[in-house]
Amino acid sequence: ETAGNIEISYTYDENGNQLTITDDTGTTTRVYDELGRVISKTCY
């Protein structure tokens, strides 16, 4: 996906949960529990 001049990419797990978002500022990673709730979010 492109927003203006910024390219944004996403990855998902087999349940459709968003695992990563990557753009020009870095990557945000999420970890989910067995019920699909976010239990960890890391930005780097």
N, C-alpha and C positions, 0 to 999 in steps of 0.2 A: 504494500500500500504506500502511496506517496501523498504527503500533505504539504503542499507548496513545494519547496525544494528538499524536504526532509523525507527520507525513506524509513518506513516503519515495518517491521516484520514481527510475526506472532508464531508461537508454537502451542500446540494443544495436546493433551493426553487422550487416551482412548475413550474417556468419559466426556470429552468436550471441554474440560477445564483448561483455562489458559495457563500455560506453564511459563512462557517468557514473552516479553515485549522488548524489542531492541530498536533503538533509534540512534540519532547522532550523539545523544548525551550518554548512552550506555545501555545496559540491560537490566530489566527487572525480572526476577525469578520468583515464582510462587510455588509453595508446597502445600498439598491438601491432605486432610485426614480421610479415613475410609467413608465418611459421610459427605465428602465433597466440600468441606469447609476449609478455608485458607488457615493454615497453622503457622506459616512462615512466609515472609516477603523480604527479599534481599535486592537492593539496588547497587549496581556497580558499573 
